[in-house]
């Protein structure tokens, strides 16, 4: 798994990763439905706040978002 700083992605590429994540993460958001724009904004806040990160899996050749807490710290991480 390779971490990719979201700032290095073009706006179009980042939106594609976010939308793909939204499309496959399911629809259970509790007692309220959220719009795509609200989901996108929440994910951007998570990325900007360091709570989520973009990762590339070279085995499956896929890029996705994951919870930063689920990634083990590696040597050189700040």
PyMOL Python script that loads the backbone (N, CA, C, O; Angstrom):
from pymol import cmd

cmd.read_pdbstr("""\
ATOM      1  N   UNK A   1       0.845  -1.168   0.000  1.00  0.00           N
ATOM      2  CA  UNK A   1       0.000   0.000   0.000  1.00  0.00           C
ATOM      3  C   UNK A   1       0.898   1.242   0.000  1.00  0.00           C
ATOM      4  O   UNK A   1       1.824   1.346   0.804  1.00  0.00           O
ATOM      5  N   UNK A   2       0.620   2.162  -0.891  1.00  0.00           N
ATOM      6  CA  UNK A   2       1.416   3.374  -1.024  1.00  0.00           C
ATOM      7  C   UNK A   2       0.523   4.571  -0.712  1.00  0.00           C
ATOM      8  O   UNK A   2      -0.511   4.772  -1.349  1.00  0.00           O
ATOM      9  N   UNK A   3       0.939   5.363   0.280  1.00  0.00           N
ATOM     10  CA  UNK A   3       0.187   6.579   0.610  1.00  0.00           C
ATOM     11  C   UNK A   3       0.448   7.628  -0.460  1.00  0.00           C
ATOM     12  O   UNK A   3       1.577   7.792  -0.922  1.00  0.00           O
ATOM     13  N   UNK A   4      -0.603   8.333  -0.847  1.00  0.00           N
ATOM     14  CA  UNK A   4      -0.487   9.401  -1.832  1.00  0.00           C
ATOM     15  C   UNK A   4      -1.044  10.682  -1.206  1.00  0.00           C
ATOM     16  O   UNK A   4      -2.238  10.747  -0.915  1.00  0.00           O
ATOM     17  N   UNK A   5      -0.220  11.683  -0.995  1.00  0.00           N
ATOM     18  CA  UNK A   5      -0.756  12.939  -0.469  1.00  0.00           C
ATOM     19  C   UNK A   5      -1.848  13.472  -1.405  1.00  0.00           C
ATOM     20  O   UNK A   5      -1.620  13.643  -2.602  1.00  0.00           O
ATOM     21  N   UNK A   6      -3.013  13.728  -0.857  1.00  0.00           N
ATOM     22  CA  UNK A   6      -4.137  14.137  -1.710  1.00  0.00           C
ATOM     23  C   UNK A   6      -3.843  15.440  -2.446  1.00  0.00           C
ATOM     24  O   UNK A   6      -4.419  15.702  -3.502  1.00  0.00           O
ATOM     25  N   UNK A   7      -2.951  16.253  -1.892  1.00  0.00           N
ATOM     26  CA  UNK A   7      -2.605  17.518  -2.533  1.00  0.00           C
ATOM     27  C   UNK A   7      -1.883  17.321  -3.863  1.00  0.00           C
ATOM     28  O   UNK A   7      -1.859  18.222  -4.701  1.00  0.00           O
ATOM     29  N   UNK A   8      -1.298  16.145  -4.053  1.00  0.00           N
ATOM     30  CA  UNK A   8      -0.565  15.880  -5.290  1.00  0.00           C
ATOM     31  C   UNK A   8      -1.476  15.452  -6.442  1.00  0.00           C
ATOM     32  O   UNK A   8      -1.054  15.444  -7.598  1.00  0.00           O
ATOM     33  N   UNK A   9      -2.716  15.098  -6.128  1.00  0.00           N
ATOM     34  CA  UNK A   9      -3.661  14.705  -7.175  1.00  0.00           C
ATOM     35  C   UNK A   9      -4.312  15.932  -7.790  1.00  0.00           C
ATOM     36  O   UNK A   9      -4.533  16.935  -7.113  1.00  0.00           O
ATOM     37  N   UNK A  10      -4.614  15.847  -9.061  1.00  0.00           N
ATOM     38  CA  UNK A  10      -5.382  16.925  -9.682  1.00  0.00           C
ATOM     39  C   UNK A  10      -6.767  16.935  -9.064  1.00  0.00           C
ATOM     40  O   UNK A  10      -7.208  15.932  -8.501  1.00  0.00           O
ATOM     41  N   UNK A  11      -7.451  18.059  -9.164  1.00  0.00           N
ATOM     42  CA  UNK A  11      -8.813  18.160  -8.625  1.00  0.00           C
ATOM     43  C   UNK A  11      -9.716  17.099  -9.244  1.00  0.00           C
ATOM     44  O   UNK A  11     -10.547  16.504  -8.558  1.00  0.00           O
ATOM     45  N   UNK A  12      -9.551  16.866 -10.535  1.00  0.00           N
ATOM     46  CA  UNK A  12     -10.362  15.867 -11.239  1.00  0.00           C
ATOM     47  C   UNK A  12     -10.069  14.452 -10.743  1.00  0.00           C
ATOM     48  O   UNK A  12     -10.990  13.663 -10.532  1.00  0.00           O
ATOM     49  N   UNK A  13      -8.798  14.136 -10.557  1.00  0.00           N
ATOM     50  CA  UNK A  13      -8.424  12.797 -10.082  1.00  0.00           C
ATOM     51  C   UNK A  13      -8.916  12.574  -8.654  1.00  0.00           C
ATOM     52  O   UNK A  13      -9.434  11.502  -8.341  1.00  0.00           O
ATOM     53  N   UNK A  14      -8.762  13.570  -7.788  1.00  0.00           N
ATOM     54  CA  UNK A  14      -9.218  13.441  -6.407  1.00  0.00           C
ATOM     55  C   UNK A  14     -10.727  13.272  -6.347  1.00  0.00           C
ATOM     56  O   UNK A  14     -11.232  12.454  -5.579  1.00  0.00           O
ATOM     57  N   UNK A  15     -11.444  14.037  -7.150  1.00  0.00           N
ATOM     58  CA  UNK A  15     -12.896  13.897  -7.188  1.00  0.00           C
ATOM     59  C   UNK A  15     -13.293  12.501  -7.655  1.00  0.00           C
ATOM     60  O   UNK A  15     -14.266  11.935  -7.157  1.00  0.00           O
ATOM     61  N   UNK A  16     -12.559  11.949  -8.595  1.00  0.00           N
ATOM     62  CA  UNK A  16     -12.829  10.597  -9.057  1.00  0.00           C
ATOM     63  C   UNK A  16     -12.638   9.569  -7.959  1.00  0.00           C
ATOM     64  O   UNK A  16     -13.446   8.650  -7.825  1.00  0.00           O
ATOM     65  N   UNK A  17     -11.574   9.709  -7.166  1.00  0.00           N
ATOM     66  CA  UNK A  17     -11.312   8.790  -6.056  1.00  0.00           C
ATOM     67  C   UNK A  17     -12.418   8.928  -5.013  1.00  0.00           C
ATOM     68  O   UNK A  17     -12.930   7.925  -4.514  1.00  0.00           O
ATOM     69  N   UNK A  18     -12.783  10.153  -4.684  1.00  0.00           N
ATOM     70  CA  UNK A  18     -13.843  10.401  -3.701  1.00  0.00           C
ATOM     71  C   UNK A  18     -15.170   9.828  -4.181  1.00  0.00           C
ATOM     72  O   UNK A  18     -15.857   9.143  -3.423  1.00  0.00           O
ATOM     73  N   UNK A  19     -15.535  10.096  -5.420  1.00  0.00           N
ATOM     74  CA  UNK A  19     -16.815   9.607  -5.946  1.00  0.00           C
ATOM     75  C   UNK A  19     -16.852   8.082  -6.023  1.00  0.00           C
ATOM     76  O   UNK A  19     -17.890   7.472  -5.767  1.00  0.00           O
ATOM     77  N   UNK A  20     -15.729   7.469  -6.372  1.00  0.00           N
ATOM     78  CA  UNK A  20     -15.673   6.008  -6.416  1.00  0.00           C
ATOM     79  C   UNK A  20     -15.860   5.446  -5.012  1.00  0.00           C
ATOM     80  O   UNK A  20     -16.552   4.443  -4.834  1.00  0.00           O
ATOM     81  N   UNK A  21     -15.254   6.076  -4.021  1.00  0.00           N
ATOM     82  CA  UNK A  21     -15.399   5.652  -2.632  1.00  0.00           C
ATOM     83  C   UNK A  21     -16.856   5.784  -2.184  1.00  0.00           C
ATOM     84  O   UNK A  21     -17.412   4.863  -1.585  1.00  0.00           O
ATOM     85  N   UNK A  22     -17.459   6.909  -2.469  1.00  0.00           N
ATOM     86  CA  UNK A  22     -18.860   7.131  -2.102  1.00  0.00           C
ATOM     87  C   UNK A  22     -19.751   6.079  -2.746  1.00  0.00           C
ATOM     88  O   UNK A  22     -20.666   5.559  -2.108  1.00  0.00           O
ATOM     89  N   UNK A  23     -19.484   5.767  -4.006  1.00  0.00           N
ATOM     90  CA  UNK A  23     -20.315   4.827  -4.739  1.00  0.00           C
ATOM     91  C   UNK A  23     -20.272   3.405  -4.226  1.00  0.00           C
ATOM     92  O   UNK A  23     -21.216   2.644  -4.435  1.00  0.00           O
ATOM     93  N   UNK A  24     -19.197   3.035  -3.561  1.00  0.00           N
ATOM     94  CA  UNK A  24     -19.116   1.649  -3.096  1.00  0.00           C
ATOM     95  C   UNK A  24     -19.177   1.502  -1.592  1.00  0.00           C
ATOM     96  O   UNK A  24     -19.170   0.382  -1.082  1.00  0.00           O
ATOM     97  N   UNK A  25     -19.237   2.618  -0.863  1.00  0.00           N
ATOM     98  CA  UNK A  25     -19.210   2.499   0.593  1.00  0.00           C
ATOM     99  C   UNK A  25     -20.553   2.155   1.206  1.00  0.00           C
ATOM    100  O   UNK A  25     -20.611   1.870   2.402  1.00  0.00           O
ATOM    101  N   UNK A  26     -21.630   2.168   0.446  1.00  0.00           N
ATOM    102  CA  UNK A  26     -22.932   1.833   1.008  1.00  0.00           C
ATOM    103  C   UNK A  26     -23.792   3.061   1.221  1.00  0.00           C
ATOM    104  O   UNK A  26     -23.396   4.181   0.897  1.00  0.00           O
ATOM    105  N   UNK A  27     -24.951   2.838   1.760  1.00  0.00           N
ATOM    106  CA  UNK A  27     -25.915   3.931   1.883  1.00  0.00           C
ATOM    107  C   UNK A  27     -26.379   4.182   3.304  1.00  0.00           C
ATOM    108  O   UNK A  27     -27.263   5.016   3.499  1.00  0.00           O
ATOM    109  N   UNK A  28     -25.835   3.511   4.306  1.00  0.00           N
ATOM    110  CA  UNK A  28     -26.293   3.679   5.673  1.00  0.00           C
ATOM    111  C   UNK A  28     -25.587   4.861   6.327  1.00  0.00           C
ATOM    112  O   UNK A  28     -24.444   4.748   6.768  1.00  0.00           O
ATOM    113  N   UNK A  29     -26.272   5.983   6.386  1.00  0.00           N
ATOM    114  CA  UNK A  29     -25.712   7.182   7.011  1.00  0.00           C
ATOM    115  C   UNK A  29     -26.518   7.582   8.236  1.00  0.00           C
ATOM    116  O   UNK A  29     -26.493   8.743   8.645  1.00  0.00           O
ATOM    117  N   UNK A  30     -27.228   6.635   8.820  1.00  0.00           N
ATOM    118  CA  UNK A  30     -27.988   6.954  10.025  1.00  0.00           C
ATOM    119  C   UNK A  30     -29.385   7.407   9.697  1.00  0.00           C
ATOM    120  O   UNK A  30     -30.028   6.882   8.788  1.00  0.00           O
ATOM    121  N   UNK A  31     -29.847   8.384  10.442  1.00  0.00           N
ATOM    122  CA  UNK A  31     -31.238   8.839  10.354  1.00  0.00           C
ATOM    123  C   UNK A  31     -31.490   9.853   9.256  1.00  0.00           C
ATOM    124  O   UNK A  31     -32.624  10.301   9.081  1.00  0.00           O
ATOM    125  N   UNK A  32     -30.478  10.217   8.525  1.00  0.00           N
ATOM    126  CA  UNK A  32     -30.617  11.289   7.538  1.00  0.00           C
ATOM    127  C   UNK A  32     -29.892  10.906   6.266  1.00  0.00           C
ATOM    128  O   UNK A  32     -28.835  10.275   6.303  1.00  0.00           O
ATOM    129  N   UNK A  33     -30.466  11.292   5.145  1.00  0.00           N
ATOM    130  CA  UNK A  33     -29.781  11.099   3.871  1.00  0.00           C
ATOM    131  C   UNK A  33     -28.900  12.313   3.599  1.00  0.00           C
ATOM    132  O   UNK A  33     -29.281  13.450   3.880  1.00  0.00           O
ATOM    133  N   UNK A  34     -27.717  12.053   3.049  1.00  0.00           N
ATOM    134  CA  UNK A  34     -26.795  13.128   2.706  1.00  0.00           C
ATOM    135  C   UNK A  34     -26.669  13.195   1.193  1.00  0.00           C
ATOM    136  O   UNK A  34     -26.701  12.172   0.507  1.00  0.00           O
ATOM    137  N   UNK A  35     -26.525  14.408   0.684  1.00  0.00           N
ATOM    138  CA  UNK A  35     -26.340  14.580  -0.750  1.00  0.00           C
ATOM    139  C   UNK A  35     -24.907  14.199  -1.114  1.00  0.00           C
ATOM    140  O   UNK A  35     -24.034  14.102  -0.252  1.00  0.00           O
ATOM    141  N   UNK A  36     -24.691  13.988  -2.397  1.00  0.00           N
ATOM    142  CA  UNK A  36     -23.324  13.710  -2.873  1.00  0.00           C
ATOM    143  C   UNK A  36     -22.392  14.859  -2.487  1.00  0.00           C
ATOM    144  O   UNK A  36     -21.256  14.627  -2.073  1.00  0.00           O
ATOM    145  N   UNK A  37     -22.867  16.083  -2.621  1.00  0.00           N
ATOM    146  CA  UNK A  37     -22.038  17.250  -2.277  1.00  0.00           C
ATOM    147  C   UNK A  37     -21.655  17.227  -0.798  1.00  0.00           C
ATOM    148  O   UNK A  37     -20.519  17.552  -0.452  1.00  0.00           O
ATOM    149  N   UNK A  38     -22.580  16.851   0.070  1.00  0.00           N
ATOM    150  CA  UNK A  38     -22.284  16.779   1.503  1.00  0.00           C
ATOM    151  C   UNK A  38     -21.277  15.664   1.792  1.00  0.00           C
ATOM    152  O   UNK A  38     -20.375  15.837   2.612  1.00  0.00           O
ATOM    153  N   UNK A  39     -21.430  14.527   1.121  1.00  0.00           N
ATOM    154  CA  UNK A  39     -20.487  13.419   1.302  1.00  0.00           C
ATOM    155  C   UNK A  39     -19.099  13.814   0.806  1.00  0.00           C
ATOM    156  O   UNK A  39     -18.094  13.531   1.457  1.00  0.00           O
ATOM    157  N   UNK A  40     -19.053  14.471  -0.355  1.00  0.00           N
ATOM    158  CA  UNK A  40     -17.762  14.929  -0.887  1.00  0.00           C
ATOM    159  C   UNK A  40     -17.088  15.891   0.091  1.00  0.00           C
ATOM    160  O   UNK A  40     -15.894  15.773   0.365  1.00  0.00           O
ATOM    161  N   UNK A  41     -17.864  16.843   0.613  1.00  0.00           N
ATOM    162  CA  UNK A  41     -17.317  17.842   1.535  1.00  0.00           C
ATOM    163  C   UNK A  41     -16.794  17.182   2.808  1.00  0.00           C
ATOM    164  O   UNK A  41     -15.739  17.561   3.318  1.00  0.00           O
ATOM    165  N   UNK A  42     -17.529  16.197   3.321  1.00  0.00           N
ATOM    166  CA  UNK A  42     -17.096  15.502   4.529  1.00  0.00           C
ATOM    167  C   UNK A  42     -15.793  14.746   4.284  1.00  0.00           C
ATOM    168  O   UNK A  42     -14.909  14.738   5.141  1.00  0.00           O
ATOM    169  N   UNK A  43     -15.672  14.118   3.130  1.00  0.00           N
ATOM    170  CA  UNK A  43     -14.437  13.399   2.815  1.00  0.00           C
ATOM    171  C   UNK A  43     -13.273  14.357   2.612  1.00  0.00           C
ATOM    172  O   UNK A  43     -12.152  14.056   3.023  1.00  0.00           O
ATOM    173  N   UNK A  44     -13.511  15.490   1.994  1.00  0.00           N
ATOM    174  CA  UNK A  44     -12.444  16.488   1.826  1.00  0.00           C
ATOM    175  C   UNK A  44     -11.980  16.996   3.193  1.00  0.00           C
ATOM    176  O   UNK A  44     -10.782  17.179   3.413  1.00  0.00           O
ATOM    177  N   UNK A  45     -12.922  17.225   4.111  1.00  0.00           N
ATOM    178  CA  UNK A  45     -12.536  17.659   5.461  1.00  0.00           C
ATOM    179  C   UNK A  45     -11.698  16.579   6.148  1.00  0.00           C
ATOM    180  O   UNK A  45     -10.726  16.886   6.839  1.00  0.00           O
ATOM    181  N   UNK A  46     -12.077  15.319   5.954  1.00  0.00           N
ATOM    182  CA  UNK A  46     -11.313  14.217   6.551  1.00  0.00           C
ATOM    183  C   UNK A  46      -9.909  14.149   5.960  1.00  0.00           C
ATOM    184  O   UNK A  46      -8.943  13.925   6.689  1.00  0.00           O
ATOM    185  N   UNK A  47      -9.787  14.340   4.648  1.00  0.00           N
ATOM    186  CA  UNK A  47      -8.470  14.343   4.015  1.00  0.00           C
ATOM    187  C   UNK A  47      -7.629  15.512   4.510  1.00  0.00           C
ATOM    188  O   UNK A  47      -6.466  15.335   4.874  1.00  0.00           O
ATOM    189  N   UNK A  48      -8.211  16.697   4.525  1.00  0.00           N
ATOM    190  CA  UNK A  48      -7.481  17.892   4.937  1.00  0.00           C
ATOM    191  C   UNK A  48      -7.103  17.844   6.408  1.00  0.00           C
ATOM    192  O   UNK A  48      -6.089  18.413   6.813  1.00  0.00           O
ATOM    193  N   UNK A  49      -7.922  17.161   7.214  1.00  0.00           N
ATOM    194  CA  UNK A  49      -7.647  17.047   8.637  1.00  0.00           C
ATOM    195  C   UNK A  49      -6.760  15.857   9.002  1.00  0.00           C
ATOM    196  O   UNK A  49      -6.444  15.648  10.173  1.00  0.00           O
ATOM    197  N   UNK A  50      -6.364  15.085   7.999  1.00  0.00           N
ATOM    198  CA  UNK A  50      -5.493  13.954   8.245  1.00  0.00           C
ATOM    199  C   UNK A  50      -6.185  12.722   8.796  1.00  0.00           C
ATOM    200  O   UNK A  50      -5.522  11.773   9.214  1.00  0.00           O
ATOM    201  N   UNK A  51      -7.520  12.726   8.803  1.00  0.00           N
ATOM    202  CA  UNK A  51      -8.267  11.571   9.311  1.00  0.00           C
ATOM    203  C   UNK A  51      -8.483  10.507   8.250  1.00  0.00           C
ATOM    204  O   UNK A  51      -8.821   9.368   8.572  1.00  0.00           O
ATOM    205  N   UNK A  52      -8.294  10.863   7.000  1.00  0.00           N
ATOM    206  CA  UNK A  52      -8.401   9.927   5.881  1.00  0.00           C
ATOM    207  C   UNK A  52      -7.204  10.159   4.975  1.00  0.00           C
ATOM    208  O   UNK A  52      -6.651  11.258   4.926  1.00  0.00           O
ATOM    209  N   UNK A  53      -6.808   9.107   4.256  1.00  0.00           N
ATOM    210  CA  UNK A  53      -5.700   9.247   3.320  1.00  0.00           C
ATOM    211  C   UNK A  53      -6.024   8.510   2.028  1.00  0.00           C
ATOM    212  O   UNK A  53      -6.846   7.594   1.995  1.00  0.00           O
ATOM    213  N   UNK A  54      -5.359   8.935   0.977  1.00  0.00           N
ATOM    214  CA  UNK A  54      -5.470   8.275  -0.323  1.00  0.00           C
ATOM    215  C   UNK A  54      -4.353   7.235  -0.371  1.00  0.00           C
ATOM    216  O   UNK A  54      -3.204   7.526  -0.041  1.00  0.00           O
ATOM    217  N   UNK A  55      -4.708   6.016  -0.786  1.00  0.00           N
ATOM    218  CA  UNK A  55      -3.701   4.968  -0.926  1.00  0.00           C
ATOM    219  C   UNK A  55      -3.843   4.286  -2.279  1.00  0.00           C
ATOM    220  O   UNK A  55      -4.934   4.184  -2.839  1.00  0.00           O
ATOM    221  N   UNK A  56      -2.713   3.826  -2.779  1.00  0.00           N
ATOM    222  CA  UNK A  56      -2.669   3.045  -4.019  1.00  0.00           C
ATOM    223  C   UNK A  56      -2.202   1.647  -3.666  1.00  0.00           C
ATOM    224  O   UNK A  56      -1.203   1.478  -2.967  1.00  0.00           O
ATOM    225  N   UNK A  57      -2.923   0.642  -4.148  1.00  0.00           N
ATOM    226  CA  UNK A  57      -2.551  -0.759  -3.950  1.00  0.00           C
ATOM    227  C   UNK A  57      -1.944  -1.254  -5.259  1.00  0.00           C
ATOM    228  O   UNK A  57      -2.665  -1.437  -6.240  1.00  0.00           O
ATOM    229  N   UNK A  58      -0.625  -1.474  -5.289  1.00  0.00           N
ATOM    230  CA  UNK A  58       0.009  -1.896  -6.538  1.00  0.00           C
ATOM    231  C   UNK A  58      -0.396  -3.303  -6.988  1.00  0.00           C
ATOM    232  O   UNK A  58      -0.275  -3.630  -8.169  1.00  0.00           O
ATOM    233  N   UNK A  59      -0.869  -4.127  -6.069  1.00  0.00           N
ATOM    234  CA  UNK A  59      -1.276  -5.485  -6.431  1.00  0.00           C
ATOM    235  C   UNK A  59      -2.571  -5.440  -7.250  1.00  0.00           C
ATOM    236  O   UNK A  59      -2.660  -6.043  -8.320  1.00  0.00           O
ATOM    237  N   UNK A  60      -3.572  -4.718  -6.734  1.00  0.00           N
ATOM    238  CA  UNK A  60      -4.853  -4.624  -7.448  1.00  0.00           C
ATOM    239  C   UNK A  60      -4.888  -3.442  -8.412  1.00  0.00           C
ATOM    240  O   UNK A  60      -5.817  -3.302  -9.207  1.00  0.00           O
ATOM    241  N   UNK A  61      -3.858  -2.592  -8.332  1.00  0.00           N
ATOM    242  CA  UNK A  61      -3.776  -1.390  -9.155  1.00  0.00           C
ATOM    243  C   UNK A  61      -5.002  -0.497  -8.979  1.00  0.00           C
ATOM    244  O   UNK A  61      -5.574   0.006  -9.945  1.00  0.00           O
ATOM    245  N   UNK A  62      -5.391  -0.315  -7.693  1.00  0.00           N
ATOM    246  CA  UNK A  62      -6.536   0.532  -7.373  1.00  0.00           C
ATOM    247  C   UNK A  62      -6.126   1.617  -6.390  1.00  0.00           C
ATOM    248  O   UNK A  62      -5.177   1.458  -5.622  1.00  0.00           O
ATOM    249  N   UNK A  63      -6.853   2.711  -6.430  1.00  0.00           N
ATOM    250  CA  UNK A  63      -6.652   3.826  -5.521  1.00  0.00           C
ATOM    251  C   UNK A  63      -7.942   4.029  -4.753  1.00  0.00           C
ATOM    252  O   UNK A  63      -9.031   3.974  -5.325  1.00  0.00           O
ATOM    253  N   UNK A  64      -7.815   4.264  -3.448  1.00  0.00           N
ATOM    254  CA  UNK A  64      -9.007   4.473  -2.634  1.00  0.00           C
ATOM    255  C   UNK A  64      -8.677   5.344  -1.437  1.00  0.00           C
ATOM    256  O   UNK A  64      -7.535   5.765  -1.256  1.00  0.00           O
ATOM    257  N   UNK A  65      -9.684   5.610  -0.624  1.00  0.00           N
ATOM    258  CA  UNK A  65      -9.529   6.345   0.624  1.00  0.00           C
ATOM    259  C   UNK A  65      -9.637   5.358   1.775  1.00  0.00           C
ATOM    260  O   UNK A  65     -10.428   4.416   1.727  1.00  0.00           O
ATOM    261  N   UNK A  66      -8.838   5.580   2.803  1.00  0.00           N
ATOM    262  CA  UNK A  66      -8.966   4.774   4.008  1.00  0.00           C
ATOM    263  C   UNK A  66      -8.834   5.659   5.234  1.00  0.00           C
ATOM    264  O   UNK A  66      -8.295   6.763   5.166  1.00  0.00           O
ATOM    265  N   UNK A  67      -9.330   5.162   6.348  1.00  0.00           N
ATOM    266  CA  UNK A  67      -9.205   5.850   7.628  1.00  0.00           C
ATOM    267  C   UNK A  67      -7.728   5.855   8.006  1.00  0.00           C
ATOM    268  O   UNK A  67      -7.083   4.806   8.009  1.00  0.00           O
ATOM    269  N   UNK A  68      -7.195   7.021   8.323  1.00  0.00           N
ATOM    270  CA  UNK A  68      -5.774   7.130   8.645  1.00  0.00           C
ATOM    271  C   UNK A  68      -5.401   6.268   9.845  1.00  0.00           C
ATOM    272  O   UNK A  68      -4.257   5.827   9.950  1.00  0.00           O
ATOM    273  N   UNK A  69      -6.337   6.020  10.744  1.00  0.00           N
ATOM    274  CA  UNK A  69      -6.065   5.191  11.917  1.00  0.00           C
ATOM    275  C   UNK A  69      -5.823   3.732  11.539  1.00  0.00           C
ATOM    276  O   UNK A  69      -5.251   2.977  12.325  1.00  0.00           O
ATOM    277  N   UNK A  70      -6.249   3.331  10.351  1.00  0.00           N
ATOM    278  CA  UNK A  70      -6.082   1.945   9.910  1.00  0.00           C
ATOM    279  C   UNK A  70      -4.735   1.689   9.233  1.00  0.00           C
ATOM    280  O   UNK A  70      -4.453   0.561   8.830  1.00  0.00           O
ATOM    281  N   UNK A  71      -3.911   2.715   9.106  1.00  0.00           N
ATOM    282  CA  UNK A  71      -2.620   2.579   8.432  1.00  0.00           C
ATOM    283  C   UNK A  71      -1.519   2.548   9.477  1.00  0.00           C
ATOM    284  O   UNK A  71      -1.362   3.494  10.248  1.00  0.00           O
ATOM    285  N   UNK A  72      -0.754   1.456   9.505  1.00  0.00           N
ATOM    286  CA  UNK A  72       0.354   1.423  10.470  1.00  0.00           C
ATOM    287  C   UNK A  72       1.394   2.480  10.135  1.00  0.00           C
ATOM    288  O   UNK A  72       1.696   2.725   8.967  1.00  0.00           O
ATOM    289  N   UNK A  73       1.934   3.098  11.168  1.00  0.00           N
ATOM    290  CA  UNK A  73       2.987   4.092  10.947  1.00  0.00           C
ATOM    291  C   UNK A  73       4.212   3.403  10.393  1.00  0.00           C
ATOM    292  O   UNK A  73       4.549   2.285  10.783  1.00  0.00           O
ATOM    293  N   UNK A  74       4.869   4.087   9.479  1.00  0.00           N
ATOM    294  CA  UNK A  74       6.074   3.558   8.866  1.00  0.00           C
ATOM    295  C   UNK A  74       7.243   4.462   9.191  1.00  0.00           C
ATOM    296  O   UNK A  74       7.065   5.633   9.528  1.00  0.00           O
ATOM    297  N   UNK A  75       8.426   3.919   9.089  1.00  0.00           N
ATOM    298  CA  UNK A  75       9.630   4.714   9.333  1.00  0.00           C
ATOM    299  C   UNK A  75       9.608   5.928   8.401  1.00  0.00           C
ATOM    300  O   UNK A  75       9.369   5.792   7.201  1.00  0.00           O
ATOM    301  N   UNK A  76       9.853   7.084   8.947  1.00  0.00           N
ATOM    302  CA  UNK A  76       9.872   8.301   8.151  1.00  0.00           C
ATOM    303  C   UNK A  76       8.561   9.061   8.181  1.00  0.00           C
ATOM    304  O   UNK A  76       8.506  10.198   7.714  1.00  0.00           O
ATOM    305  N   UNK A  77       7.481   8.454   8.728  1.00  0.00           N
ATOM    306  CA  UNK A  77       6.211   9.181   8.841  1.00  0.00           C
ATOM    307  C   UNK A  77       6.358  10.300   9.849  1.00  0.00           C
ATOM    308  O   UNK A  77       7.075  10.180  10.842  1.00  0.00           O
ATOM    309  N   UNK A  78       5.670  11.381   9.574  1.00  0.00           N
ATOM    310  CA  UNK A  78       5.695  12.529  10.486  1.00  0.00           C
ATOM    311  C   UNK A  78       4.487  12.490  11.368  1.00  0.00           C
ATOM    312  O   UNK A  78       4.312  13.368  12.213  1.00  0.00           O
TER     313      UNK A  78
END
""", "prot")
cmd.dss("prot")
cmd.show_as("cartoon", "prot")
cmd.util.cbc("prot")
cmd.orient("prot")
